[in-house]
């Protein structure tokens, strides 16, 4: 038995923390990466139950899954700008909001709207430094053209994406200032920009975002925003797996994956059938590059049995880990809990509790 367990109560606590920080701003839940590994439709269901009905995704398939999953009236923003006519038609079929990140994307979406004799809702994305799609701040003339000349588009907002904690507070301040200048120029041109918002969980918790109409957050939902402490957000998700085999190995035995470890004394061992193939022990890079952070990307996770930490012997194998349970009463079938990064987990069933 192996499961990725999501505790609904912890997830709801994080949503409450996000609401407090967002204050009066509209919350847009970024459900990219299978809702940060929490399960797209299941996470969206909890969010909707907590009053959040604005979602954002990175893939057209995610829009379709949400609509098919019963999210018919919710506002869904496609974060990736695209010129693919097939994708744009699928987004229009789902009544999703397209992102316009370039003049060419504006032409493509407008052309689809014209061919369908319809209006497609869209939002403008401005690249203030993250380098992930978007008009440059110097391209306000192109943005103005999209607003004024592309009649098949209903522009409902303008947004940007901050670079995250690695860039630092000064960079975030520059990005926000650059974004505000774009908004000012558009307003001075007589453009009704709609909602102005920004994407980044770290920025919501660390910077002043009160000038924006909405905030788009992703990692904060899972409680895994780098640089934001447990007093504000709590990590959601752990792997639960059963012990498959227990054995006593004599002193001098070599045990564990990789090079293994030579045991200095008789050791009671337990085998659990999950490994690095499932994402166990994997970590995302956190902040600036350093050898310390590089090592963290493949660190051994905390494993608990009956509420007590147990040690992993040797390396983590592709599909199993070996535990030292010498000082722990246990038997085959008992469950261990394993620290994990949910969006890196694969091949394991998802369970909400």
N, C-alpha and C positions, 0 to 999 in steps of 0.2 A: 504494500500500500504506500502510495506517495501522493501528496496533495500540496498545492500552493494555497495556503489558508489566508483569507482576507477577513480581518475583524471589522465588522460594520461599525462598531462603536468607536474604534480608533479613527476610521475614515470620517465619520460624522464629526468627531472632535476637530479634525483638521479643517473640515468645511466651516465649522463655527469660527475657527481662528482666522480663516481667510475672509469671512464675512466681517469680522471685527476690523481687520486691517483695511478692507476695501471701503468700509463705511457706506457712503451713499452711491458709490460707483457700481455700475452693473458688473457682475462677475460672469466671465466667459470661461468655461472649463475646457482646457485644451486636452482632448482625449486621444491625441496622437500616441503611437507606439502601444496600441491596444489599451488605451487609457493608462499609460505608464505601467503596463503589465497587470493592471487590476481587472481586466476584462471589459471590453468596450461597452456592451449593452448592460452588464451588471453594474458597472460603476456609474453609468449614465442614469440607471434606475434609482440608485441611492442619491445621486445629485439632484435629480428631479424631486425626489421625496423631501429634500432639504430646501426646495424652492429655487434651485438653479435650473434654468430652462434655455440657456444660451451655451451652445457647444461649438468647438472648433476641432477640425481634424486635418490630417495631412494627405490622406488618400481618398479617392473617389469611392472605393469599396467601403470605407468606413461610413460615409454618408449613406450609402445604400443599406448597410447593415443596421444603422440606427433607424432609418425609415421603416425597414422591414420588421424591426424589433418593437414597433409601436410608438416611436417618437415622430409623430406625424406633424404636430404643430410647433415643435421646438425650432428655434433659430439655429441653423448649422452653417458655420463659416468654413469654407475650404481655404486653408492657410497657404497652399501652394499655388502660385500663379502658373497658368498653363495656356498654351496656344493650341493644344490638341483638340480638334473639333469634336472628336468622339467623346472625350472626357467632359468637355463643356456641355454637350447635349445630355450626358448622363447627369451632370450636376443640375441642369435645368429641369430634367425629368423629376428630380428629387426636391425641387424647390429649394436648392441650397444657394448660399451667397458665395459668389466667386470672388477671388482676390485678383485685382489688377495690379501687377507689379512692373509693367512696362507698357509702352505705347502699343507694341505689337500684340500684347495680351489683350489690351483694350479693343483693338481692331477685331481680334479673333472672337471675343465674347460678344461684341456688338454685331458682328456678322451672323453669328448663330441666332441671336435674338431677332434679327431682321428676317432671317430665313424661316423662323418659327412664327413670325408675326406676333411676337410677344415682348415682354420686358423682363430682363434678367437683373436681379439685385446683385450688386457688387460693392466691394470696398477697395479703397486705394491703399497699397502698402508702400511706405517710404523707407528706404534703406539708410538709416542714420549711422551705420558703422558695423553692423553684424555681418553684412555681406551675404545675406540669405534672401534673395529676391527683393525687388522694390525699386521705385524711382529714386534717383539721387536727389538730395535736397535742392540741388541747382536746377532740377528739371520741373519746376513749378509750372512752366509754360505748357509742357506736355500734359501735366495733370489737369491743368485748366482746360485743355482741348478735350480731354476725356469727359470732363464734366459737361462741357457746353456743346460738343459736336456729336457725341455718340448717343443718339436718341434711343437706342435699344437698351441702355443701361440706366438703372435706378441706383445711384450711388448713395449708400446709407452710412458711410463712415470712412475715416482715414486712420490708419494705424502704423505702428512701427514695432521693431523688436530690439530689446536691449541685448547687449553682448554677454551678460551674466557676470558672476562674481570674479572671474579671472581677470576681467578688464579693469576692475577697480571702480571706486566711487567717482573719481574725476571723469573717467570715460563715460559713465552713465549720465553724469551731469551734462557733459557735452552733447550726448545723444539726445537727451530731453530738450536741451536748449535748441538744438538743430531742428528737432521735430516741431517745437513751438513756433519757430521762425517760419517753417513751411505753412503751418496752420494760419499764422498771421497774414502771410502773403496771399493765401487763398481767400481769407476773409476780406482783405483789402480789395481783392479783385471782384468782390460781390458773390463769391461762391458759398453756397450753403453746404458745409462739409459733412453734416450729420454728426455721428458719434466719433469722438477722438479717443483712441485707446492704445495701450501698449502691451506687449507680450513679454512676461518674465516674472517668475515667482520670486526670485531673489530681490528684484527691484521693489516688488510690492511690500516685502517685509523690511527692507533696509533703507529705502529712499522715500522722499515725499512724492506721492502720486496723486495728490488731491486736485490737481488741475485737469485731470483726465476724466472722461465720462464713464469709462469702463476699464477693466483690467482683465487680462487673459492669463490664466495660471495653469500649469501642468504638474510639475514636480511637487508643488506644495500640497496637492491633493493626496499624493502618496506619502507625504511627509518626508521627502527625500531631496529637499532643496539644500545644496551645499552652502554652508555658512549660516544656516538658520538652525538654532539650537532646539533641543527637545522640549524646552519650556514653551516654545511656540508651536512646533509641529512634531508629531510623533511618527516614526517609520511604520508604514502599513505593510503587512505581508511577511510570512515566513513559510518555509517548506516543512511539512510534517511527513515523516517516513518511518516505516516499521523496521525493526531489526529482523534480518533474514537468517542470521546464523550466529551462534556464540561458540567460542572455542578457547581453550587454554593453550597458549604457546610457550614452550620452554625457553629459558634464558639462552641467548645466543642465536635465536631465530631471527631471520630478516623478514620484516613485515611492512606492509604498506605499499602503495603504488610508487612509480618512479624508481629511484635508487633504493627506496625502502629504508628502514631503520633497524639496526641490530639491537634486539631487546636485551637489557642488562639483567632482567629478572623475569621469572614466570609472569605472564601477563594474560589477563582475561580480555579477549577481544570480541567485538561485535561488528558484523558487516551490515551496512545499510546501502540499499541499491539505488543510490543517486550519485551523480558525479559532475565533472566539469562540462560534460556534454549537455547536461540539464541546466547549466549556468551556476552550479554550486561553486562558491568561492570567487566568482567573477565580479568585478567592480567596474564602474564607469570612471574615467579620468575625472579628478576633482580639482578644479582650479588650475593654477599655473603648472607648467611642466616641472617636475623634479623627480629625482630617483625615488624619493619617499612615496610620491603619488603613483609612480610607475609600479612600485612594489605592491601598493594597495590594490591595484587592478586585479591581482591574483592572490589576495591574502586568504588565509584559512578563516572560514567563518566560525562564529560561536555556535557550538552544538550543545543542546541541553537534553538531559534524560532525567525524568522525574524531578524537573526543576533545578537540576544540578549540572554545572558545566562538565563536559567530558572532553578529553583530548583526542584530536585526530592523529593517527599514527601514520607517519610518512606523508606522501603527497596525496592529493585528491585524484582518484582515478577517473577514467572516462565515464564509467557508469556505476562506480561504487566508492565508498569510503570505509576505512577501518577505524574503529574507535577503541580506546583504552577504557574498559569498564571494570577494571580490577576492583575498584572500591565502590562499585554501584550494584545494588541488587536489581537484576533485570532478567528477562527471558525473551525467547523468540516471539515476535509479534508486538512487543512493547514499542511505543512510538517515541521518536526523538524529534525535537524541533531544531531547525537549522536556519540561521540567519541568511538572508538572501537579498538580491536586488530584483524585485518582481519582473521588471521589463526585460531582464536578461534570462529569465527562466523559460525553458521550453520542454516539451514532452511530459509535462506534469499537469494533471487535471486541476482545475480551479474550483475552490469551494469558499463560499461566503458563510460567515458565522455571526 
